[in-house]
Amino acid sequence: MSIKIMTAMWDDSPENPVPFFLFFTAGYESLPSEIPVTKLRRKRQKTQRLAADDWLSIWLQEQDILDIPFEFLDDQAWWAAASLLLTDGLNQRWLEKQFAEIRMRFQQPDSISPRTESGWKRFLKSWFRVADDKEQRAKRLEKYHGTTN
């Protein structure tokens, strides 16, 4: 069995600017049986741990609302970036409320909690973003109508 391969080449002459095609036949046996695939991996960045006396570090270690290993969330840069997503910033009261809502969601029979560090971070990032959007929408409605939903 042979494979017919077509390739286009351009003629550089000014009188013939049209492409011309070359055809050549390669035997099936001459093609490599396996194409080597290299998997690209990102190097894992070193995480800067939260300071031991930071309120966030203390709260995350003491909270018993969610069963998240502290090691998964002990990342200063991640929390700094997460707090930038929030319009009003990150505080303990807001975080307790969100963790309680997440706990209630995971108590539903069809919900599955993340298992890995990246899974938890991805989940919390999206949860925080949606929660902040809801909070800001409620504030705008209250300002506009003078009442809340």
N, C-alpha and C positions, 0 to 999 in steps of 0.2 A: 504494500500500500504506500502511496506517495502523497505528499501534500504540496499543493501548488501555492506559492507565496508570491504576492504582487507587491512591488514597491514603487513609489513614484519618485522621479528625479527631475529636477529642473535644468533645462538647458540654459546656460548663461548667455548664449549668443543673442544679440539684439533682433535679428531677423526671425528667430524662432523662440518666442518667450513662452511657448506652451509646454506644459509638463509632458514627459514621456514616461512610459511605464516599462519596467523590467519584470519579466516573469522568470522564475526559476523553480525547479522542482527539487524538493528535498525528500529523500527517502525517510519513511517513518522510523526506520531503525537508526537513522543518524541523529534523531532528536534525543536529547538527554532524557533518561527515564525518570529522574527525579530532579526537580528544581530546588536547590537549597533555599530554605526560608529562614531568615534571621529574624528573631523576635527582638524588637526594640523595647527596652525597659528604661523607665525614668529612674534616675538615682533618687533614692529616698532622702529627703531633706532632713537634717537633724532638727528635732523639735526643741524649742526652748521651753522648758518646764515653767509652770506657774510658780510664782514666789510662794513659799510656805506660809507667809503671813498675809497673803492677799485674800480679800474677802471671798473671791470667787473660788479659790483653791480650798479654803476652809468649808465653804458651803457645798461644793461638789463632793468633798469627802464625807461630809456629815449627812447629806440628803439621802433619804430613804424612799423617795417617791418612785424613782425609776431604778431598775437594776442595770446600771451602766458601769462597767469597770472604770475607776478613776483614771487609769492609765490611758484609756481611749480619749479622754477629754482634757488631759493635762498638757495643753499646748497653748502657750502664751500668744503666738502669732495667729493661731486660728481664732481664738476668742477676740483678739483685737480686730481682726477682719470681720468677724460676726457682729461685733458691736457697731461697726461702721454701716452695716446693712440696716440697722434700726434707726428710725427717725429720731427717737427720744433717747437713744443710747441703751445700754444694758444696766439693769439694776436687779437687786436681789428679789424684790417684790414681783417684778415682771417675770423673772426667771422661774420663781416658784409657781406662779400662775400657769406658765406655759408647760412646765414639767407635770403639773397636776392634770392639765388638759390632755397631754400626751399619754399619761397613765390611764386616763379614762378611755382614750381611743384604743389602747392596747388591751383593755379588758373586754372589748367586743370580741365575739367568737371568731370572726373571719379575719382579724388583723394579725399581722406577723411583725414582730419587732426586728430591727437590724441585728446582725450577729458580729459584724466586724467593726474595726475602728473607722474605716472609710465609710462604711454604711451608716454608722451613727452620725458622723459629721455631715454627710450628705443629707440625711433625714432631718437633722436639727437645722441645718442651713435653710432648707426649703420650708420647714415649719416656722422658723423665725420670720422669714420673709412674708409668708402668708399671714401670720399673726399680726405683724406690723402693718401690713396693708389693711387688714380688717380694723385695726385700732385707729388708723389714720382716717379711714372712711367714716367710722362712727364719729370721730371728732368733727369732720367736715359737716356731716349731717346735723350734728348737735348745734354747730355754729350757724348753719343755714336755717334750720327749722326751729331751733331753740329747744328741741327734745331729742332723746335717744330712741333707738329702735327697741 
